[in-house]
């Protein structure tokens, strides 16, 4: 009976920890998506002066790194690009 109790506690702990990981991934993805929207909006508002969007770009890149780190804990390297067109 003690082995079953120990196994149950272990499985519950693993379940709780994996739930926390899923929440972290969702938060990191949400932050990254919002930064991406902010960056694209800035580029749309300043098509002739993309340097004015350097802060938004830096925030997006930082959030992208956080998302990649959170969602790929084993170091797999996935790349997402944002294309910027000058008008």
N, C-alpha and C positions, 0 to 999 in steps of 0.2 A: 504493500500500500504506500510506503514511503517513497518508493521509486516512481510510482504514478504521480504522487504529489509533486515531487521534484521535477519531473518531466512537464507537468502542467504549468508550474511556475516558470520554467525555462521557456516554454512555448509562448506563454503570455508576455514575458519580457521581450522576446524576439518580435512578437506582434506589435507591441507598443513602440519599440524602437524603429521598426520599419514604417510605422505610421508617422512618426516624427520625421523620418527621412523624406517621405512623400510630401509632407507639408513644406519642408524646406525647399524641395524641388519646385513645388507649385509657386511658392513665394518668389524664388529666384527667377522663375520664368515670367511671372507677372511683372516684376521689377524690370526685367530685360525688355519685355514687350512694351512697357510704358516708356522706357528710355528710347526705344526705337521710334515710337510714335512721336515723341518730343523732338528727336533729331530730324525726322522726316518733315515735321511741321516747320522747324526752323529753316531747313533747306528750301522749303516751299516759300517761306516768307522772305528769304534773303538769297534769291537765286544768283545774284551778281556778286555777292560777298559771302561765299561759303565759309570764310575764315571766322565770321562772326558766330558760327555754330560750333566752334571748337570745344566749348564747354559741354554742349549737348552731346557732341561726338565722344568726348572723353567719358562722360557718364554712361553712354550706351556701351562703349568698349569695356568699361569696368564691370557693368552689370552682365555683359555677355560672358566675360571671364568667370564671374561668380556663378553664373548659370552653368557654364561648361564644367566647372570644378564640382559643383553640387550634383549635377546630373550624370557626370562621368567620373566617379571616384577612382576608377582604375587607370586614368590617364589616357584614355582613347582620345584622339585628336580629331574632332569634328569642326568644320569651319562654316560660318555663315557670313555672307558678304552683303553689304548694302551698296548698290550702285548709285553713284552721284553723277548726274548729267549737268553740265554747264549749259546755260541757255544764252 
